[in-house]
Amino acid sequence: MARRVIRLKEVMAQTGLSRSTIFALQKQGIFPQSIKIGPRASAWYEDEVQHYIKTRPRFGAGRLDR
């Protein structure tokens, strides 16, 4: 089965992150690396983006360190 690739707009929609944050995290090695799909086009493997989302620590209403 082929892996699904998603473009930046969909990555932003799935993660809730901005373009600049995605590229900054990618540069730090925290976010999955994009792949080139054309001379001026990049995409991400959807399963890698989903793994990133599932493994991020949760913060918010339940935080104890306020």
PDBQT receptor file of N, H, CA, C and O in Angstrom, charges set to zero:
ATOM      1  N   MET A   1       0.840  -1.178   0.000  1.00  0.00    +0.000 N 
ATOM      2  CA  MET A   1       0.000   0.000   0.000  1.00  0.00    +0.000 C 
ATOM      3  C   MET A   1       0.889   1.246   0.000  1.00  0.00    +0.000 C 
ATOM      4  O   MET A   1       1.881   1.312   0.727  1.00  0.00    +0.000 OA
ATOM      5  N   ALA A   2       0.530   2.212  -0.807  1.00  0.00    +0.000 N 
ATOM      6  H   ALA A   2      -0.276   2.158  -1.397  1.00  0.00    +0.000 HD
ATOM      7  CA  ALA A   2       1.297   3.451  -0.898  1.00  0.00    +0.000 C 
ATOM      8  C   ALA A   2       1.000   4.349   0.304  1.00  0.00    +0.000 C 
ATOM      9  O   ALA A   2      -0.123   4.390   0.808  1.00  0.00    +0.000 OA
ATOM     10  N   ARG A   3       2.016   5.052   0.742  1.00  0.00    +0.000 N 
ATOM     11  H   ARG A   3       2.927   5.019   0.333  1.00  0.00    +0.000 HD
ATOM     12  CA  ARG A   3       1.847   6.010   1.835  1.00  0.00    +0.000 C 
ATOM     13  C   ARG A   3       1.231   7.286   1.282  1.00  0.00    +0.000 C 
ATOM     14  O   ARG A   3       1.600   7.740   0.199  1.00  0.00    +0.000 OA
ATOM     15  N   ARG A   4       0.305   7.857   2.016  1.00  0.00    +0.000 N 
ATOM     16  H   ARG A   4       0.005   7.489   2.896  1.00  0.00    +0.000 HD
ATOM     17  CA  ARG A   4      -0.351   9.103   1.607  1.00  0.00    +0.000 C 
ATOM     18  C   ARG A   4       0.546  10.281   1.966  1.00  0.00    +0.000 C 
ATOM     19  O   ARG A   4       1.095  10.347   3.066  1.00  0.00    +0.000 OA
ATOM     20  N   VAL A   5       0.684  11.201   1.030  1.00  0.00    +0.000 N 
ATOM     21  H   VAL A   5       0.238  11.147   0.137  1.00  0.00    +0.000 HD
ATOM     22  CA  VAL A   5       1.425  12.434   1.295  1.00  0.00    +0.000 C 
ATOM     23  C   VAL A   5       0.439  13.584   1.353  1.00  0.00    +0.000 C 
ATOM     24  O   VAL A   5      -0.564  13.596   0.639  1.00  0.00    +0.000 OA
ATOM     25  N   ILE A   6       0.737  14.558   2.215  1.00  0.00    +0.000 N 
ATOM     26  H   ILE A   6       1.552  14.548   2.795  1.00  0.00    +0.000 HD
ATOM     27  CA  ILE A   6      -0.136  15.716   2.366  1.00  0.00    +0.000 C 
ATOM     28  C   ILE A   6       0.681  16.993   2.225  1.00  0.00    +0.000 C 
ATOM     29  O   ILE A   6       1.852  17.050   2.602  1.00  0.00    +0.000 OA
ATOM     30  N   ARG A   7       0.043  18.003   1.679  1.00  0.00    +0.000 N 
ATOM     31  H   ARG A   7      -0.908  17.957   1.372  1.00  0.00    +0.000 HD
ATOM     32  CA  ARG A   7       0.695  19.287   1.446  1.00  0.00    +0.000 C 
ATOM     33  C   ARG A   7       0.614  20.149   2.700  1.00  0.00    +0.000 C 
ATOM     34  O   ARG A   7      -0.063  19.796   3.666  1.00  0.00    +0.000 OA
ATOM     35  N   LEU A   8       1.305  21.271   2.674  1.00  0.00    +0.000 N 
ATOM     36  H   LEU A   8       1.855  21.558   1.889  1.00  0.00    +0.000 HD
ATOM     37  CA  LEU A   8       1.444  22.147   3.834  1.00  0.00    +0.000 C 
ATOM     38  C   LEU A   8       0.102  22.589   4.423  1.00  0.00    +0.000 C 
ATOM     39  O   LEU A   8      -0.063  22.573   5.643  1.00  0.00    +0.000 OA
ATOM     40  N   LYS A   9      -0.849  22.980   3.589  1.00  0.00    +0.000 N 
ATOM     41  H   LYS A   9      -0.715  22.993   2.598  1.00  0.00    +0.000 HD
ATOM     42  CA  LYS A   9      -2.146  23.436   4.112  1.00  0.00    +0.000 C 
ATOM     43  C   LYS A   9      -2.809  22.357   4.962  1.00  0.00    +0.000 C 
ATOM     44  O   LYS A   9      -3.385  22.655   6.009  1.00  0.00    +0.000 OA
ATOM     45  N   GLU A  10      -2.731  21.123   4.519  1.00  0.00    +0.000 N 
ATOM     46  H   GLU A  10      -2.264  20.881   3.669  1.00  0.00    +0.000 HD
ATOM     47  CA  GLU A  10      -3.346  20.037   5.280  1.00  0.00    +0.000 C 
ATOM     48  C   GLU A  10      -2.552  19.743   6.550  1.00  0.00    +0.000 C 
ATOM     49  O   GLU A  10      -3.139  19.441   7.589  1.00  0.00    +0.000 OA
ATOM     50  N   VAL A  11      -1.224  19.829   6.478  1.00  0.00    +0.000 N 
ATOM     51  H   VAL A  11      -0.747  20.075   5.634  1.00  0.00    +0.000 HD
ATOM     52  CA  VAL A  11      -0.401  19.645   7.674  1.00  0.00    +0.000 C 
ATOM     53  C   VAL A  11      -0.779  20.706   8.708  1.00  0.00    +0.000 C 
ATOM     54  O   VAL A  11      -0.933  20.396   9.889  1.00  0.00    +0.000 OA
ATOM     55  N   MET A  12      -0.926  21.947   8.269  1.00  0.00    +0.000 N 
ATOM     56  H   MET A  12      -0.801  22.199   7.309  1.00  0.00    +0.000 HD
ATOM     57  CA  MET A  12      -1.312  23.028   9.172  1.00  0.00    +0.000 C 
ATOM     58  C   MET A  12      -2.692  22.772   9.774  1.00  0.00    +0.000 C 
ATOM     59  O   MET A  12      -2.903  23.016  10.962  1.00  0.00    +0.000 OA
ATOM     60  N   ALA A  13      -3.629  22.284   8.971  1.00  0.00    +0.000 N 
ATOM     61  H   ALA A  13      -3.458  22.085   8.006  1.00  0.00    +0.000 HD
ATOM     62  CA  ALA A  13      -4.981  22.009   9.463  1.00  0.00    +0.000 C 
ATOM     63  C   ALA A  13      -4.972  20.867  10.483  1.00  0.00    +0.000 C 
ATOM     64  O   ALA A  13      -5.671  20.934  11.494  1.00  0.00    +0.000 OA
ATOM     65  N   GLN A  14      -4.193  19.830  10.225  1.00  0.00    +0.000 N 
ATOM     66  H   GLN A  14      -3.625  19.775   9.404  1.00  0.00    +0.000 HD
ATOM     67  CA  GLN A  14      -4.160  18.674  11.128  1.00  0.00    +0.000 C 
ATOM     68  C   GLN A  14      -3.450  18.976  12.441  1.00  0.00    +0.000 C 
ATOM     69  O   GLN A  14      -3.848  18.472  13.491  1.00  0.00    +0.000 OA
ATOM     70  N   THR A  15      -2.401  19.793  12.391  1.00  0.00    +0.000 N 
ATOM     71  H   THR A  15      -2.078  20.203  11.538  1.00  0.00    +0.000 HD
ATOM     72  CA  THR A  15      -1.607  20.044  13.593  1.00  0.00    +0.000 C 
ATOM     73  C   THR A  15      -2.031  21.295  14.349  1.00  0.00    +0.000 C 
ATOM     74  O   THR A  15      -1.810  21.395  15.556  1.00  0.00    +0.000 OA
ATOM     75  N   GLY A  16      -2.632  22.238  13.658  1.00  0.00    +0.000 N 
ATOM     76  H   GLY A  16      -2.811  22.156  12.677  1.00  0.00    +0.000 HD
ATOM     77  CA  GLY A  16      -2.951  23.520  14.271  1.00  0.00    +0.000 C 
ATOM     78  C   GLY A  16      -1.748  24.437  14.375  1.00  0.00    +0.000 C 
ATOM     79  O   GLY A  16      -1.803  25.464  15.051  1.00  0.00    +0.000 OA
ATOM     80  N   LEU A  17      -0.662  24.072  13.711  1.00  0.00    +0.000 N 
ATOM     81  H   LEU A  17      -0.617  23.237  13.163  1.00  0.00    +0.000 HD
ATOM     82  CA  LEU A  17       0.569  24.858  13.742  1.00  0.00    +0.000 C 
ATOM     83  C   LEU A  17       0.643  25.779  12.530  1.00  0.00    +0.000 C 
ATOM     84  O   LEU A  17       0.067  25.488  11.482  1.00  0.00    +0.000 OA
ATOM     85  N   SER A  18       1.353  26.888  12.679  1.00  0.00    +0.000 N 
ATOM     86  H   SER A  18       1.821  27.125  13.531  1.00  0.00    +0.000 HD
ATOM     87  CA  SER A  18       1.556  27.804  11.560  1.00  0.00    +0.000 C 
ATOM     88  C   SER A  18       2.688  27.286  10.665  1.00  0.00    +0.000 C 
ATOM     89  O   SER A  18       3.454  26.400  11.044  1.00  0.00    +0.000 OA
ATOM     90  N   ARG A  19       2.764  27.863   9.482  1.00  0.00    +0.000 N 
ATOM     91  H   ARG A  19       2.142  28.583   9.174  1.00  0.00    +0.000 HD
ATOM     92  CA  ARG A  19       3.819  27.509   8.530  1.00  0.00    +0.000 C 
ATOM     93  C   ARG A  19       5.194  27.695   9.161  1.00  0.00    +0.000 C 
ATOM     94  O   ARG A  19       6.041  26.805   9.089  1.00  0.00    +0.000 OA
ATOM     95  N   SER A  20       5.415  28.856   9.781  1.00  0.00    +0.000 N 
ATOM     96  H   SER A  20       4.727  29.580   9.840  1.00  0.00    +0.000 HD
ATOM     97  CA  SER A  20       6.730  29.159  10.344  1.00  0.00    +0.000 C 
ATOM     98  C   SER A  20       7.072  28.209  11.497  1.00  0.00    +0.000 C 
ATOM     99  O   SER A  20       8.229  27.822  11.659  1.00  0.00    +0.000 OA
ATOM    100  N   THR A  21       6.080  27.840  12.288  1.00  0.00    +0.000 N 
ATOM    101  H   THR A  21       5.140  28.155  12.156  1.00  0.00    +0.000 HD
ATOM    102  CA  THR A  21       6.329  26.914  13.396  1.00  0.00    +0.000 C 
ATOM    103  C   THR A  21       6.688  25.523  12.869  1.00  0.00    +0.000 C 
ATOM    104  O   THR A  21       7.592  24.873  13.394  1.00  0.00    +0.000 OA
ATOM    105  N   ILE A  22       5.991  25.076  11.849  1.00  0.00    +0.000 N 
ATOM    106  H   ILE A  22       5.257  25.604  11.422  1.00  0.00    +0.000 HD
ATOM    107  CA  ILE A  22       6.292  23.767  11.256  1.00  0.00    +0.000 C 
ATOM    108  C   ILE A  22       7.734  23.733  10.769  1.00  0.00    +0.000 C 
ATOM    109  O   ILE A  22       8.458  22.776  11.045  1.00  0.00    +0.000 OA
ATOM    110  N   PHE A  23       8.158  24.771  10.045  1.00  0.00    +0.000 N 
ATOM    111  H   PHE A  23       7.570  25.547   9.820  1.00  0.00    +0.000 HD
ATOM    112  CA  PHE A  23       9.519  24.778   9.513  1.00  0.00    +0.000 C 
ATOM    113  C   PHE A  23      10.565  24.949  10.610  1.00  0.00    +0.000 C 
ATOM    114  O   PHE A  23      11.661  24.398  10.510  1.00  0.00    +0.000 OA
ATOM    115  N   ALA A  24      10.242  25.699  11.644  1.00  0.00    +0.000 N 
ATOM    116  H   ALA A  24       9.351  26.147  11.726  1.00  0.00    +0.000 HD
ATOM    117  CA  ALA A  24      11.173  25.855  12.773  1.00  0.00    +0.000 C 
ATOM    118  C   ALA A  24      11.336  24.521  13.510  1.00  0.00    +0.000 C 
ATOM    119  O   ALA A  24      12.455  24.132  13.843  1.00  0.00    +0.000 OA
ATOM    120  N   LEU A  25      10.238  23.829  13.762  1.00  0.00    +0.000 N 
ATOM    121  H   LEU A  25       9.329  24.145  13.491  1.00  0.00    +0.000 HD
ATOM    122  CA  LEU A  25      10.303  22.524  14.440  1.00  0.00    +0.000 C 
ATOM    123  C   LEU A  25      11.014  21.490  13.573  1.00  0.00    +0.000 C 
ATOM    124  O   LEU A  25      11.745  20.636  14.074  1.00  0.00    +0.000 OA
ATOM    125  N   GLN A  26      10.791  21.581  12.280  1.00  0.00    +0.000 N 
ATOM    126  H   GLN A  26      10.197  22.275  11.873  1.00  0.00    +0.000 HD
ATOM    127  CA  GLN A  26      11.459  20.676  11.343  1.00  0.00    +0.000 C 
ATOM    128  C   GLN A  26      12.970  20.900  11.391  1.00  0.00    +0.000 C 
ATOM    129  O   GLN A  26      13.747  19.945  11.402  1.00  0.00    +0.000 OA
ATOM    130  N   LYS A  27      13.375  22.161  11.420  1.00  0.00    +0.000 N 
ATOM    131  H   LYS A  27      12.744  22.937  11.411  1.00  0.00    +0.000 HD
ATOM    132  CA  LYS A  27      14.801  22.505  11.477  1.00  0.00    +0.000 C 
ATOM    133  C   LYS A  27      15.448  21.996  12.765  1.00  0.00    +0.000 C 
ATOM    134  O   LYS A  27      16.617  21.609  12.767  1.00  0.00    +0.000 OA
ATOM    135  N   GLN A  28      14.677  21.997  13.869  1.00  0.00    +0.000 N 
ATOM    136  H   GLN A  28      13.727  22.311  13.868  1.00  0.00    +0.000 HD
ATOM    137  CA  GLN A  28      15.169  21.511  15.158  1.00  0.00    +0.000 C 
ATOM    138  C   GLN A  28      15.143  19.985  15.257  1.00  0.00    +0.000 C 
ATOM    139  O   GLN A  28      15.632  19.417  16.234  1.00  0.00    +0.000 OA
ATOM    140  N   GLY A  29      14.574  19.321  14.247  1.00  0.00    +0.000 N 
ATOM    141  H   GLY A  29      14.176  19.782  13.454  1.00  0.00    +0.000 HD
ATOM    142  CA  GLY A  29      14.493  17.864  14.259  1.00  0.00    +0.000 C 
ATOM    143  C   GLY A  29      13.338  17.329  15.084  1.00  0.00    +0.000 C 
ATOM    144  O   GLY A  29      13.302  16.140  15.401  1.00  0.00    +0.000 OA
ATOM    145  N   ILE A  30      12.387  18.193  15.438  1.00  0.00    +0.000 N 
ATOM    146  H   ILE A  30      12.416  19.159  15.180  1.00  0.00    +0.000 HD
ATOM    147  CA  ILE A  30      11.247  17.795  16.255  1.00  0.00    +0.000 C 
ATOM    148  C   ILE A  30      10.070  17.349  15.381  1.00  0.00    +0.000 C 
ATOM    149  O   ILE A  30       9.342  16.423  15.738  1.00  0.00    +0.000 OA
ATOM    150  N   PHE A  31       9.893  18.004  14.254  1.00  0.00    +0.000 N 
ATOM    151  H   PHE A  31      10.485  18.756  13.965  1.00  0.00    +0.000 HD
ATOM    152  CA  PHE A  31       8.776  17.722  13.352  1.00  0.00    +0.000 C 
ATOM    153  C   PHE A  31       9.289  16.891  12.179  1.00  0.00    +0.000 C 
ATOM    154  O   PHE A  31      10.442  17.047  11.777  1.00  0.00    +0.000 OA
ATOM    155  N   PRO A  32       8.448  16.005  11.619  1.00  0.00    +0.000 N 
ATOM    156  CA  PRO A  32       8.889  15.185  10.476  1.00  0.00    +0.000 C 
ATOM    157  C   PRO A  32       9.403  16.043   9.311  1.00  0.00    +0.000 C 
ATOM    158  O   PRO A  32       8.911  17.144   9.064  1.00  0.00    +0.000 OA
ATOM    159  N   GLN A  33      10.382  15.519   8.620  1.00  0.00    +0.000 N 
ATOM    160  H   GLN A  33      10.782  14.624   8.821  1.00  0.00    +0.000 HD
ATOM    161  CA  GLN A  33      10.948  16.209   7.469  1.00  0.00    +0.000 C 
ATOM    162  C   GLN A  33      10.022  16.085   6.267  1.00  0.00    +0.000 C 
ATOM    163  O   GLN A  33       9.379  15.055   6.068  1.00  0.00    +0.000 OA
ATOM    164  N   SER A  34       9.964  17.132   5.479  1.00  0.00    +0.000 N 
ATOM    165  H   SER A  34      10.487  17.969   5.641  1.00  0.00    +0.000 HD
ATOM    166  CA  SER A  34       9.177  17.108   4.251  1.00  0.00    +0.000 C 
ATOM    167  C   SER A  34       9.964  16.365   3.172  1.00  0.00    +0.000 C 
ATOM    168  O   SER A  34      11.173  16.160   3.283  1.00  0.00    +0.000 OA
ATOM    169  N   ILE A  35       9.240  15.971   2.131  1.00  0.00    +0.000 N 
ATOM    170  H   ILE A  35       8.258  16.137   2.042  1.00  0.00    +0.000 HD
ATOM    171  CA  ILE A  35       9.867  15.324   0.981  1.00  0.00    +0.000 C 
ATOM    172  C   ILE A  35       9.566  16.165  -0.251  1.00  0.00    +0.000 C 
ATOM    173  O   ILE A  35       8.517  16.806  -0.322  1.00  0.00    +0.000 OA
ATOM    174  N   LYS A  36      10.458  16.170  -1.203  1.00  0.00    +0.000 N 
ATOM    175  H   LYS A  36      11.310  15.650  -1.145  1.00  0.00    +0.000 HD
ATOM    176  CA  LYS A  36      10.243  16.897  -2.446  1.00  0.00    +0.000 C 
ATOM    177  C   LYS A  36       9.366  16.042  -3.357  1.00  0.00    +0.000 C 
ATOM    178  O   LYS A  36       9.656  14.868  -3.588  1.00  0.00    +0.000 OA
ATOM    179  N   ILE A  37       8.294  16.639  -3.868  1.00  0.00    +0.000 N 
ATOM    180  H   ILE A  37       8.058  17.592  -3.680  1.00  0.00    +0.000 HD
ATOM    181  CA  ILE A  37       7.418  15.924  -4.797  1.00  0.00    +0.000 C 
ATOM    182  C   ILE A  37       7.423  16.577  -6.175  1.00  0.00    +0.000 C 
ATOM    183  O   ILE A  37       6.725  16.138  -7.089  1.00  0.00    +0.000 OA
ATOM    184  N   GLY A  38       8.216  17.623  -6.306  1.00  0.00    +0.000 N 
ATOM    185  H   GLY A  38       8.783  17.980  -5.563  1.00  0.00    +0.000 HD
ATOM    186  CA  GLY A  38       8.344  18.339  -7.573  1.00  0.00    +0.000 C 
ATOM    187  C   GLY A  38       9.401  19.407  -7.418  1.00  0.00    +0.000 C 
ATOM    188  O   GLY A  38       9.934  19.590  -6.324  1.00  0.00    +0.000 OA
ATOM    189  N   PRO A  39       9.715  20.116  -8.488  1.00  0.00    +0.000 N 
ATOM    190  CA  PRO A  39      10.747  21.145  -8.424  1.00  0.00    +0.000 C 
ATOM    191  C   PRO A  39      10.463  22.234  -7.391  1.00  0.00    +0.000 C 
ATOM    192  O   PRO A  39      11.389  22.761  -6.773  1.00  0.00    +0.000 OA
ATOM    193  N   ARG A  40       9.190  22.572  -7.204  1.00  0.00    +0.000 N 
ATOM    194  H   ARG A  40       8.438  22.144  -7.706  1.00  0.00    +0.000 HD
ATOM    195  CA  ARG A  40       8.819  23.629  -6.252  1.00  0.00    +0.000 C 
ATOM    196  C   ARG A  40       7.739  23.170  -5.291  1.00  0.00    +0.000 C 
ATOM    197  O   ARG A  40       6.972  23.986  -4.778  1.00  0.00    +0.000 OA
ATOM    198  N   ALA A  41       7.672  21.869  -5.044  1.00  0.00    +0.000 N 
ATOM    199  H   ALA A  41       8.295  21.206  -5.460  1.00  0.00    +0.000 HD
ATOM    200  CA  ALA A  41       6.595  21.342  -4.203  1.00  0.00    +0.000 C 
ATOM    201  C   ALA A  41       7.146  20.358  -3.177  1.00  0.00    +0.000 C 
ATOM    202  O   ALA A  41       7.985  19.511  -3.483  1.00  0.00    +0.000 OA
ATOM    203  N   SER A  42       6.651  20.498  -1.953  1.00  0.00    +0.000 N 
ATOM    204  H   SER A  42       5.970  21.186  -1.704  1.00  0.00    +0.000 HD
ATOM    205  CA  SER A  42       7.022  19.594  -0.869  1.00  0.00    +0.000 C 
ATOM    206  C   SER A  42       5.762  19.034  -0.232  1.00  0.00    +0.000 C 
ATOM    207  O   SER A  42       4.679  19.607  -0.358  1.00  0.00    +0.000 OA
ATOM    208  N   ALA A  43       5.916  17.909   0.453  1.00  0.00    +0.000 N 
ATOM    209  H   ALA A  43       6.795  17.444   0.555  1.00  0.00    +0.000 HD
ATOM    210  CA  ALA A  43       4.804  17.289   1.149  1.00  0.00    +0.000 C 
ATOM    211  C   ALA A  43       5.359  16.503   2.332  1.00  0.00    +0.000 C 
ATOM    212  O   ALA A  43       6.571  16.338   2.471  1.00  0.00    +0.000 OA
ATOM    213  N   TRP A  44       4.469  16.029   3.166  1.00  0.00    +0.000 N 
ATOM    214  H   TRP A  44       3.484  16.163   3.053  1.00  0.00    +0.000 HD
ATOM    215  CA  TRP A  44       4.838  15.222   4.333  1.00  0.00    +0.000 C 
ATOM    216  C   TRP A  44       4.083  13.920   4.255  1.00  0.00    +0.000 C 
ATOM    217  O   TRP A  44       2.977  13.865   3.716  1.00  0.00    +0.000 OA
ATOM    218  N   TYR A  45       4.682  12.857   4.798  1.00  0.00    +0.000 N 
ATOM    219  H   TYR A  45       5.580  12.901   5.236  1.00  0.00    +0.000 HD
ATOM    220  CA  TYR A  45       3.959  11.597   4.909  1.00  0.00    +0.000 C 
ATOM    221  C   TYR A  45       2.935  11.752   6.020  1.00  0.00    +0.000 C 
ATOM    222  O   TYR A  45       3.280  12.120   7.143  1.00  0.00    +0.000 OA
ATOM    223  N   GLU A  46       1.678  11.474   5.707  1.00  0.00    +0.000 N 
ATOM    224  H   GLU A  46       1.399  11.175   4.795  1.00  0.00    +0.000 HD
ATOM    225  CA  GLU A  46       0.610  11.676   6.676  1.00  0.00    +0.000 C 
ATOM    226  C   GLU A  46       0.807  10.838   7.930  1.00  0.00    +0.000 C 
ATOM    227  O   GLU A  46       0.515  11.306   9.031  1.00  0.00    +0.000 OA
ATOM    228  N   ASP A  47       1.295   9.610   7.788  1.00  0.00    +0.000 N 
ATOM    229  H   ASP A  47       1.532   9.230   6.894  1.00  0.00    +0.000 HD
ATOM    230  CA  ASP A  47       1.481   8.768   8.977  1.00  0.00    +0.000 C 
ATOM    231  C   ASP A  47       2.529   9.357   9.922  1.00  0.00    +0.000 C 
ATOM    232  O   ASP A  47       2.413   9.198  11.137  1.00  0.00    +0.000 OA
ATOM    233  N   GLU A  48       3.544  10.031   9.391  1.00  0.00    +0.000 N 
ATOM    234  H   GLU A  48       3.638  10.160   8.404  1.00  0.00    +0.000 HD
ATOM    235  CA  GLU A  48       4.557  10.660  10.239  1.00  0.00    +0.000 C 
ATOM    236  C   GLU A  48       3.982  11.879  10.965  1.00  0.00    +0.000 C 
ATOM    237  O   GLU A  48       4.307  12.122  12.128  1.00  0.00    +0.000 OA
ATOM    238  N   VAL A  49       3.136  12.635  10.283  1.00  0.00    +0.000 N 
ATOM    239  H   VAL A  49       2.872  12.437   9.339  1.00  0.00    +0.000 HD
ATOM    240  CA  VAL A  49       2.492  13.797  10.910  1.00  0.00    +0.000 C 
ATOM    241  C   VAL A  49       1.554  13.317  12.011  1.00  0.00    +0.000 C 
ATOM    242  O   VAL A  49       1.519  13.906  13.092  1.00  0.00    +0.000 OA
ATOM    243  N   GLN A  50       0.796  12.256  11.750  1.00  0.00    +0.000 N 
ATOM    244  H   GLN A  50       0.825  11.778  10.873  1.00  0.00    +0.000 HD
ATOM    245  CA  GLN A  50      -0.112  11.706  12.757  1.00  0.00    +0.000 C 
ATOM    246  C   GLN A  50       0.660  11.183  13.968  1.00  0.00    +0.000 C 
ATOM    247  O   GLN A  50       0.215  11.348  15.104  1.00  0.00    +0.000 OA
ATOM    248  N   HIS A  51       1.800  10.560  13.735  1.00  0.00    +0.000 N 
ATOM    249  H   HIS A  51       2.161  10.426  12.812  1.00  0.00    +0.000 HD
ATOM    250  CA  HIS A  51       2.631  10.080  14.843  1.00  0.00    +0.000 C 
ATOM    251  C   HIS A  51       3.128  11.254  15.678  1.00  0.00    +0.000 C 
ATOM    252  O   HIS A  51       3.140  11.178  16.907  1.00  0.00    +0.000 OA
ATOM    253  N   TYR A  52       3.535  12.333  15.028  1.00  0.00    +0.000 N 
ATOM    254  H   TYR A  52       3.525  12.395  14.030  1.00  0.00    +0.000 HD
ATOM    255  CA  TYR A  52       3.960  13.544  15.740  1.00  0.00    +0.000 C 
ATOM    256  C   TYR A  52       2.829  14.044  16.643  1.00  0.00    +0.000 C 
ATOM    257  O   TYR A  52       3.049  14.348  17.816  1.00  0.00    +0.000 OA
ATOM    258  N   ILE A  53       1.623  14.126  16.087  1.00  0.00    +0.000 N 
ATOM    259  H   ILE A  53       1.444  13.880  15.134  1.00  0.00    +0.000 HD
ATOM    260  CA  ILE A  53       0.469  14.622  16.845  1.00  0.00    +0.000 C 
ATOM    261  C   ILE A  53       0.200  13.726  18.052  1.00  0.00    +0.000 C 
ATOM    262  O   ILE A  53      -0.033  14.225  19.153  1.00  0.00    +0.000 OA
ATOM    263  N   LYS A  54       0.229  12.424  17.856  1.00  0.00    +0.000 N 
ATOM    264  H   LYS A  54       0.418  12.018  16.962  1.00  0.00    +0.000 HD
ATOM    265  CA  LYS A  54      -0.100  11.482  18.929  1.00  0.00    +0.000 C 
ATOM    266  C   LYS A  54       0.943  11.428  20.033  1.00  0.00    +0.000 C 
ATOM    267  O   LYS A  54       0.625  11.065  21.166  1.00  0.00    +0.000 OA
ATOM    268  N   THR A  55       2.173  11.779  19.723  1.00  0.00    +0.000 N 
ATOM    269  H   THR A  55       2.432  12.074  18.803  1.00  0.00    +0.000 HD
ATOM    270  CA  THR A  55       3.241  11.659  20.718  1.00  0.00    +0.000 C 
ATOM    271  C   THR A  55       3.610  12.978  21.392  1.00  0.00    +0.000 C 
ATOM    272  O   THR A  55       4.519  13.004  22.221  1.00  0.00    +0.000 OA
ATOM    273  N   ARG A  56       2.931  14.066  21.058  1.00  0.00    +0.000 N 
ATOM    274  H   ARG A  56       2.192  14.044  20.385  1.00  0.00    +0.000 HD
ATOM    275  CA  ARG A  56       3.217  15.352  21.693  1.00  0.00    +0.000 C 
ATOM    276  C   ARG A  56       2.616  15.371  23.093  1.00  0.00    +0.000 C 
ATOM    277  O   ARG A  56       1.520  14.848  23.293  1.00  0.00    +0.000 OA
ATOM    278  N   PRO A  57       3.305  15.958  24.061  1.00  0.00    +0.000 N 
ATOM    279  CA  PRO A  57       2.720  16.088  25.403  1.00  0.00    +0.000 C 
ATOM    280  C   PRO A  57       1.491  16.996  25.356  1.00  0.00    +0.000 C 
ATOM    281  O   PRO A  57       1.431  17.948  24.577  1.00  0.00    +0.000 OA
ATOM    282  N   ARG A  58       0.533  16.685  26.192  1.00  0.00    +0.000 N 
ATOM    283  H   ARG A  58       0.583  15.912  26.824  1.00  0.00    +0.000 HD
ATOM    284  CA  ARG A  58      -0.690  17.499  26.252  1.00  0.00    +0.000 C 
ATOM    285  C   ARG A  58      -0.558  18.552  27.331  1.00  0.00    +0.000 C 
ATOM    286  O   ARG A  58      -0.124  18.268  28.447  1.00  0.00    +0.000 OA
ATOM    287  N   PHE A  59      -0.938  19.768  26.985  1.00  0.00    +0.000 N 
ATOM    288  H   PHE A  59      -1.291  19.999  26.079  1.00  0.00    +0.000 HD
ATOM    289  CA  PHE A  59      -0.953  20.881  27.931  1.00  0.00    +0.000 C 
ATOM    290  C   PHE A  59      -2.307  21.549  27.836  1.00  0.00    +0.000 C 
ATOM    291  O   PHE A  59      -3.010  21.395  26.838  1.00  0.00    +0.000 OA
ATOM    292  N   GLY A  60      -2.668  22.274  28.846  1.00  0.00    +0.000 N 
ATOM    293  H   GLY A  60      -2.097  22.399  29.656  1.00  0.00    +0.000 HD
ATOM    294  CA  GLY A  60      -3.928  23.000  28.792  1.00  0.00    +0.000 C 
ATOM    295  C   GLY A  60      -4.626  23.007  30.134  1.00  0.00    +0.000 C 
ATOM    296  O   GLY A  60      -4.005  23.245  31.170  1.00  0.00    +0.000 OA
ATOM    297  N   ALA A  61      -5.910  22.747  30.111  1.00  0.00    +0.000 N 
ATOM    298  H   ALA A  61      -6.415  22.554  29.270  1.00  0.00    +0.000 HD
ATOM    299  CA  ALA A  61      -6.745  22.852  31.318  1.00  0.00    +0.000 C 
ATOM    300  C   ALA A  61      -6.265  21.968  32.448  1.00  0.00    +0.000 C 
ATOM    301  O   ALA A  61      -6.450  22.313  33.615  1.00  0.00    +0.000 OA
ATOM    302  N   GLY A  62      -5.659  20.851  32.138  1.00  0.00    +0.000 N 
ATOM    303  H   GLY A  62      -5.508  20.571  31.190  1.00  0.00    +0.000 HD
ATOM    304  CA  GLY A  62      -5.228  19.928  33.187  1.00  0.00    +0.000 C 
ATOM    305  C   GLY A  62      -3.819  20.170  33.703  1.00  0.00    +0.000 C 
ATOM    306  O   GLY A  62      -3.291  19.358  34.462  1.00  0.00    +0.000 OA
ATOM    307  N   ARG A  63      -3.207  21.269  33.304  1.00  0.00    +0.000 N 
ATOM    308  H   ARG A  63      -3.635  21.929  32.687  1.00  0.00    +0.000 HD
ATOM    309  CA  ARG A  63      -1.823  21.555  33.735  1.00  0.00    +0.000 C 
ATOM    310  C   ARG A  63      -1.760  21.811  35.231  1.00  0.00    +0.000 C 
ATOM    311  O   ARG A  63      -2.613  22.490  35.802  1.00  0.00    +0.000 OA
ATOM    312  N   LEU A  64      -0.729  21.252  35.851  1.00  0.00    +0.000 N 
ATOM    313  H   LEU A  64      -0.035  20.700  35.387  1.00  0.00    +0.000 HD
ATOM    314  CA  LEU A  64      -0.539  21.403  37.284  1.00  0.00    +0.000 C 
ATOM    315  C   LEU A  64       0.471  22.478  37.622  1.00  0.00    +0.000 C 
ATOM    316  O   LEU A  64       0.558  22.882  38.782  1.00  0.00    +0.000 OA
ATOM    317  N   ASP A  65       1.232  22.955  36.664  1.00  0.00    +0.000 N 
ATOM    318  H   ASP A  65       1.161  22.627  35.722  1.00  0.00    +0.000 HD
ATOM    319  CA  ASP A  65       2.337  23.872  36.956  1.00  0.00    +0.000 C 
ATOM    320  C   ASP A  65       1.951  25.334  36.743  1.00  0.00    +0.000 C 
ATOM    321  O   ASP A  65       2.779  26.111  36.267  1.00  0.00    +0.000 OA
ATOM    322  N   ARG A  66       0.770  25.722  37.064  1.00  0.00    +0.000 N 
ATOM    323  H   ARG A  66       0.097  25.091  37.451  1.00  0.00    +0.000 HD
ATOM    324  CA  ARG A  66       0.322  27.113  36.868  1.00  0.00    +0.000 C 
ATOM    325  C   ARG A  66       0.855  28.024  37.911  1.00  0.00    +0.000 C 
ATOM    326  O   ARG A  66       0.572  29.222  37.888  1.00  0.00    +0.000 OA
TER     327      ARG A  66
